[in-house]
Amino acid sequence: MGLSAAMEIGKNGLNIYRVASEVTGENIANVNTPGYSRQRVILETAPPTYASGFPVGTGVNIASIERYYDGLLQQQITNAQTTQGFDTTKSTVLQQVEPAFNEITNDGLGAAISGFFGSWHDMTLNPAGSSERQAVLSRAQILADNFQTASKSLNNTITIQNDTLVPLTKDINATLSNIAQLNGQIKTTELVSGNANEIRDRRDQLVRDISVQIGITYKENSDGTTDINYSDGGAALVVGSEAGSFSLTINSASGLNDVNVAAPGGVATLVTPKTGKLGATLALRDTIIPGYLNQVNALATTIATQVNTQHKLGFDVTGAAGLDFFDPSTSNAATFNINPALTSTDQLAASSNPLLIGDNSNVLKLAQIQNTKTMPPPPATPNASFSSYFGSLVSQVGLDVLSSKNTVAQDEAFTKQLTTLRESNSGVSLDEELTNLVKYQRSYQASAKLVSTVTEMMDMVLGLIR
């Protein structure tokens, strides 16, 4: 091997360890970049040449610049984040709903029910008393206000979840478009033997981001692209550099948004999301919150029906038959109110006998309704009083909130564990990078020394020739 070959080895060494130092510097610079995977330079011996029939080395080459990446761990993280996205959204909304059933204070719906029937109990002691009669109407209005407030709160929550679908689907569509765009950039870059590691990192981060919002499955292709399918509908969401999309249409029956998904270039079809933030939003809107609301409505209509039925069996101070106490058009908690025709305390039907104005027998029966097992309403078999039925509902909401909090805590711990594993595999260690930087620096200096030495030797040879 001549001096020129030695000079070439030194020059190659300078270039190789310059690139290695640049890669190390890139790692150090991105130590805090979310989703970044550290990279390393893979070195290999350069093809040898032959001198006098013997193989002689020609230095070092860069085989590749690869990133630390674990495909299985990526899949585990996306699955875990889908579950966490669903549970976190559910828990957050349930905590917002819980105050509507807050019975710690003395002015909740449960207290209003007890107060209303308690006023009938008080009236049994003095059925003709004006203050006792006025208390009944006042407590009835408080009960109506509480039912309407609870109904409004729950209906508002349903509306909010429905409205949330608009920005949520827009965000999902934007992420899908970005993934498709990055797929195209990766494919183009790698076709010309370029390094697309950073683009792959950004793409993989977006895949993890979208997994929080919807359930997905994905496949990495040989050309560097990643295809994504929707796990709740089977539709293709990203194929190469083409992206599908979600859209909303108004359901003519409910007036709420239906979710549709279209594959790239395809026709939108109706889907029922069940996972991720999107699935949780629909579950809250269509099942969980309406379930609470239905129980509140059942309680309101049953109270109205039972009180109206008994009140009409009595007689007021004039001997006239009792009217409906609550508005007979009451069909849910939102319409629960005192009968507009009941304009005077004299119209309260305390007596069971039109000739006995001071009789309290009908008032007593009205008061006893509180402890009668009339809930749930037919066709179910009644097995609870009004107070115990509402108490069960409050307990159910409280347990749902507590359970959701515990589930989120478990999800966070599991996701954190997976993220820690990813960081240990793909994250940047400053100590390790600084060690590599010193190693590459010494190798660069050695290559420079080789070039310098060969230069001196060549000068010496040239001097001999002169």
C-alpha positions in Angstrom: 0.0 0.0 0.0 1.4 3.3 -1.0 1.4 6.7 0.7 -1.6 7.8 -1.4 -3.6 4.9 0.0 -2.6 5.8 3.6 -3.6 9.4 2.8 -7.0 8.2 1.6 -7.6 6.1 4.8 -6.8 9.2 6.8 -9.1 11.4 4.8 -11.9 8.8 5.0 -11.4 8.7 8.8 -11.8 12.5 9.0 -15.0 12.4 7.1 -16.4 9.3 9.0 -15.7 10.7 12.5 -17.0 14.1 11.5 -20.3 12.5 10.6 -20.3 10.4 13.8 -19.7 13.6 15.8 -22.6 15.3 14.0 -24.9 12.4 14.8 -23.9 12.5 18.4 -24.4 16.2 18.4 -27.9 15.7 17.0 -28.7 13.3 19.8 -27.5 15.7 22.4 -29.5 18.6 20.9 -32.7 16.5 20.9 -32.4 15.2 24.4 -35.7 16.9 25.4 -37.5 16.5 22.1 -40.7 14.5 22.5 -40.7 11.3 20.4 -37.1 11.6 19.3 -35.2 8.3 18.9 -31.4 8.4 19.4 -29.3 7.5 16.5 -26.0 5.8 16.1 -23.5 5.4 13.3 -22.8 1.8 12.2 -19.2 1.4 11.0 -17.8 -1.3 8.9 -14.5 -2.2 7.4 -14.0 -0.8 3.9 -13.5 -3.3 1.1 -9.8 -4.4 1.0 -7.5 -4.0 -2.0 -4.7 -6.4 -2.9 -1.0 -5.6 -2.9 1.4 -8.3 -4.1 -1.5 -10.8 -3.8 -2.3 -10.0 -0.2 -5.5 -8.2 1.0 -4.8 -4.8 2.5 -7.4 -2.8 4.4 -8.6 0.5 3.0 -10.0 2.0 6.2 -13.6 2.4 7.4 -17.0 3.1 5.9 -20.4 4.1 7.3 -22.7 1.2 6.9 -25.8 3.1 8.0 -27.1 5.6 10.5 -29.8 3.8 12.4 -32.2 4.8 15.2 -33.0 2.9 18.3 -36.5 1.7 17.7 -38.7 -1.1 19.1 -41.8 -1.8 17.0 -43.4 -4.0 19.6 -43.0 -1.3 22.3 -44.5 1.2 19.9 -47.6 -1.0 19.5 -47.9 -1.5 23.2 -47.8 2.2 23.8 -50.4 3.0 21.2 -52.8 0.4 22.7 -52.2 1.7 26.2 -52.8 5.3 25.1 -56.1 4.4 23.4 -57.3 2.8 26.7 -56.0 5.8 28.7 -57.7 8.3 26.3 -61.0 6.6 26.8 -60.8 6.3 30.5 -59.4 9.8 31.1 -62.1 11.4 29.0 -64.8 9.4 30.8 -63.4 10.3 34.3 -63.1 14.0 33.5 -66.7 14.3 32.4 -68.0 12.2 35.3 -66.3 14.5 37.7 -68.1 17.4 36.1 -71.4 15.6 36.4 -70.9 14.6 40.0 -71.8 18.0 41.5 -75.4 17.6 40.1 -75.8 14.8 42.6 -73.9 16.4 45.4 -75.7 15.5 48.6 -73.1 16.7 51.0 -74.8 20.1 51.1 -78.3 20.5 52.4 -79.8 21.9 49.2 -79.5 19.0 46.8 -82.3 17.0 45.1 -82.4 14.4 47.9 -82.8 17.1 50.5 -85.6 18.7 48.4 -87.5 15.4 48.2 -87.3 15.0 52.0 -88.2 18.6 52.6 -91.2 18.4 50.3 -92.7 15.3 52.0 -91.7 16.6 55.3 -93.9 19.7 54.7 -96.9 17.3 54.2 -96.0 15.7 57.6 -96.0 19.1 59.2 -99.3 19.9 57.7 -100.9 16.8 59.2 -100.6 18.5 62.6 -102.5 21.6 61.4 -104.2 20.9 58.1 -105.9 24.2 58.0 -102.9 26.3 59.0 -101.9 28.9 56.3 -98.2 28.7 57.2 -98.2 24.9 56.9 -100.0 25.1 53.5 -97.6 27.8 52.3 -94.7 25.6 53.3 -96.0 22.8 51.1 -96.1 25.0 48.1 -92.7 26.5 48.8 -91.1 23.1 49.3 -92.8 21.9 46.1 -91.3 24.8 44.2 -87.8 24.0 45.6 -88.3 20.4 44.5 -89.3 21.5 41.0 -86.3 23.8 40.8 -83.9 21.0 41.8 -85.4 18.6 39.3 -85.1 21.2 36.5 -81.5 22.1 37.6 -80.4 18.4 37.6 -82.1 17.9 34.2 -80.5 21.0 32.7 -77.0 20.0 34.0 -77.2 16.5 32.5 -78.7 17.7 29.2 -76.0 20.4 29.0 -73.4 17.7 29.5 -74.9 15.7 26.7 -74.9 18.7 24.4 -71.3 19.5 25.3 -70.2 16.0 24.4 -72.1 16.3 21.1 -70.4 19.6 20.3 -67.0 18.2 21.3 -67.2 15.9 18.4 -66.6 18.8 15.9 -63.1 19.9 17.0 -62.2 16.3 17.9 -62.9 15.0 14.4 -61.1 18.0 12.9 -58.0 17.3 15.0 -58.1 13.6 14.1 -58.3 14.5 10.3 -55.4 16.9 10.6 -53.3 14.3 12.3 -54.2 11.7 9.6 -53.2 14.2 6.9 -49.9 14.9 8.6 -49.1 11.2 8.9 -49.8 10.7 5.2 -47.7 13.7 4.3 -44.8 12.4 6.4 -45.2 8.9 4.8 -44.7 10.6 1.4 -41.6 12.4 2.6 -40.1 9.2 4.1 -40.7 7.2 0.9 -39.1 9.9 -1.3 -36.1 10.4 1.0 -35.3 6.8 1.3 -35.7 6.1 -2.4 -32.6 8.3 -3.0 -30.8 6.6 -0.1 -31.4 9.5 2.2 -31.7 9.4 6.0 -35.4 9.8 7.1 -34.9 8.9 10.8 -36.1 12.3 12.1 -39.2 12.1 9.8 -39.9 8.6 11.0 -39.7 9.9 14.6 -42.3 12.6 13.9 -44.5 10.2 12.1 -44.4 7.7 14.9 -45.1 10.4 17.5 -48.2 11.4 15.5 -49.3 7.7 15.4 -49.0 7.7 19.2 -50.9 11.0 19.4 -53.8 9.8 17.3 -54.0 6.5 19.3 -55.2 8.6 22.2 -58.1 9.8 20.2 -59.2 6.7 18.4 -58.4 3.0 18.3 -56.0 2.0 15.5 -54.1 -0.8 14.0 -51.1 -0.1 11.8 -48.6 -1.8 9.5 -45.1 -0.7 8.6 -44.4 -1.2 4.9 -41.0 -2.1 3.3 -40.9 1.4 1.6 -40.9 3.1 5.0 -44.5 4.1 5.0 -47.1 3.2 7.7 -50.7 2.2 6.9 -53.3 2.9 9.6 -56.7 1.2 10.0 -59.5 2.2 12.2 -60.0 -0.6 14.8 -63.7 0.3 15.5 -64.7 0.2 11.9 -62.1 -1.6 9.9 -61.7 1.3 7.5 -58.3 2.3 6.1 -57.4 5.7 7.5 -53.9 6.1 6.0 -52.6 4.3 2.9 -49.2 5.5 1.9 -49.4 9.2 1.3 -53.2 9.2 1.1 -55.4 9.9 4.2 -59.0 9.1 5.0 -61.2 11.3 7.1 -63.9 11.5 9.7 -67.1 13.5 9.2 -70.3 14.3 11.1 -73.9 14.2 10.0 -77.0 15.2 11.9 -79.2 12.3 13.0 -82.7 13.2 12.0 -84.3 11.3 14.9 -82.1 12.5 17.8 -80.7 15.7 16.3 -77.2 14.7 17.5 -74.1 14.1 15.4 -73.5 10.7 13.8 -69.8 9.8 13.1 -68.8 8.7 9.6 -65.4 7.6 8.3 -64.1 7.4 4.7 -61.1 5.6 3.5 -58.8 7.5 1.1 -60.9 8.2 -2.0 -63.8 6.2 -0.6 -67.3 7.0 0.5 -68.1 7.9 4.1 -69.9 5.2 6.1 -71.5 5.3 9.6 -69.4 3.9 12.4 -69.9 3.5 16.2 -66.6 4.5 17.9 -66.0 2.6 21.1 -62.4 3.4 22.0 -60.2 6.4 22.6 -61.4 9.9 23.3 -63.9 9.6 20.4 -65.4 6.4 21.8 -65.6 7.9 25.3 -67.3 11.0 24.1 -70.0 9.0 22.4 -70.4 6.6 25.3 -70.9 9.6 27.6 -73.4 11.3 25.2 -75.4 8.2 24.3 -75.3 5.9 27.2 -73.7 7.0 30.5 -75.2 10.5 31.0 -78.6 9.5 29.5 -78.7 6.6 31.9 -78.4 9.0 34.8 -80.9 11.4 33.2 -83.4 8.6 32.7 -83.3 7.7 36.4 -83.9 11.4 37.4 -86.8 11.6 34.9 -88.3 8.4 36.3 -88.1 9.8 39.8 -89.7 13.1 38.7 -92.6 11.5 36.8 -93.3 9.0 39.5 -93.4 11.6 42.3 -95.7 13.7 40.1 -98.0 10.8 39.3 -98.2 9.5 42.8 -98.8 12.9 44.4 -101.3 13.9 41.8 -103.3 10.6 42.1 -103.6 11.0 45.9 -104.2 14.7 45.9 -107.2 14.3 43.5 -108.7 11.9 46.0 -109.0 14.6 48.6 -111.0 17.9 49.0 -109.9 21.4 49.6 -111.2 23.9 52.2 -114.2 24.7 50.0 -115.1 21.0 49.7 -114.1 20.9 46.1 -112.3 17.8 44.7 -108.5 18.2 44.7 -106.7 19.2 41.5 -103.5 17.7 40.1 -100.8 19.0 42.5 -98.1 19.0 39.9 -98.4 19.9 36.3 -100.2 17.0 34.7 -98.2 17.4 31.5 -95.0 16.5 33.4 -93.1 14.0 31.3 -89.6 14.4 32.7 -87.5 16.3 35.2 -87.2 19.3 32.9 -91.0 19.8 32.8 -91.6 19.0 36.5 -93.5 21.9 38.1 -96.5 22.8 40.2 -99.8 22.8 38.4 -100.4 26.3 37.1 -104.1 25.9 38.1 -103.1 25.5 41.7 -103.0 29.2 42.6 -104.0 29.2 46.3 -103.1 27.4 49.4 -106.8 26.8 50.0 -106.8 24.4 47.0 -104.6 21.9 48.9 -106.8 18.8 49.4 -106.1 18.0 53.0 -109.3 16.2 53.8 -110.8 12.9 52.6 -114.3 14.2 53.3 -115.8 17.3 51.7 -117.8 17.9 54.8 -114.8 17.7 57.2 -112.6 20.7 56.4 -110.2 20.1 59.3 -109.7 16.5 58.4 -106.1 15.5 57.8 -106.5 12.0 56.5 -105.6 12.8 52.9 -102.6 14.9 54.0 -101.4 11.9 56.0 -101.7 9.6 52.9 -99.8 12.2 50.9 -97.0 12.2 53.5 -96.9 8.4 53.6 -96.1 8.3 49.8 -92.5 9.2 50.7 -91.9 5.8 52.2 -94.0 3.7 49.8 -92.0 1.5 47.5 -93.0 3.0 44.1 -89.6 3.0 42.4 -88.6 2.1 39.8 -91.9 2.7 38.0 -93.7 0.0 36.0 -93.1 -2.2 34.1 -90.3 -2.9 36.6 -91.1 -4.2 40.0 -91.1 -1.4 42.6 -88.7 -2.1 45.4 -87.6 1.3 46.7 -88.9 4.5 48.1 -88.2 7.9 46.5 -85.3 8.7 48.9 -83.7 5.3 48.7 -84.0 5.2 44.9 -82.3 8.6 44.6 -79.7 7.6 47.2 -78.9 4.6 45.1 -78.4 6.8 42.1 -76.1 9.1 44.0 -74.1 6.1 45.2 -73.9 4.8 41.6 -72.6 8.2 40.4 -70.1 8.3 43.2 -68.9 4.8 42.6 -68.6 5.5 38.9 -66.5 8.5 39.6 -64.3 6.7 42.0 -63.9 3.7 39.7 -63.0 5.9 36.8 -60.3 7.7 38.9 -58.8 4.4 39.9 -58.8 3.2 36.4 -57.1 6.3 35.1 -54.5 6.0 37.8 -53.8 2.4 36.7 -53.7 3.5 33.0 -51.2 6.3 33.8 -48.9 3.9 35.8 -48.9 1.4 32.9 -48.4 4.0 30.2 -45.6 5.6 32.3 -43.9 2.2 32.6 -44.0 1.7 28.8 -42.8 5.2 28.2 -39.9 4.6 30.6 -39.0 1.4 28.7 -39.1 3.4 25.5 -36.8 6.1 27.0 -34.4 3.5 28.2 -34.3 2.0 24.6 -34.7 5.1 22.4 -34.1 8.0 24.7 -30.9 10.0 24.7 -28.4 9.5 27.5 -26.2 12.5 27.9 -23.5 10.5 29.7 -23.4 8.0 26.8 -23.4 10.6 24.1 -20.6 12.6 25.8 -18.6 9.4 26.0 -19.2 8.8 22.3 -18.3 12.4 21.5 -14.9 12.0 23.2 -14.3 8.7 21.4 -15.1 10.2 18.0 -13.0 13.3 18.8 -10.0 11.1 19.6 -10.6 9.1 16.4 -10.8 12.3 14.4 -7.5 13.5 15.9 -5.9 10.2 15.1 -7.1 10.4 11.5 -5.8 13.9 11.3 -2.4 12.8 12.7 -2.3 10.0 10.1 -2.9 12.6 7.3 -0.2 14.8 8.9 2.3 12.0 9.1 1.7 10.8 5.5 2.1 14.4 4.4 5.5 14.6 6.1 6.5 11.3 4.5 5.4 12.5 1.1 7.4 15.7 1.5 10.4 13.6 2.5 10.1 11.5 -0.6 9.7 14.6 -2.8 12.8 16.1 -1.2 14.8 13.0 -2.1 13.7 13.2 -5.7 14.8 16.8 -5.9 
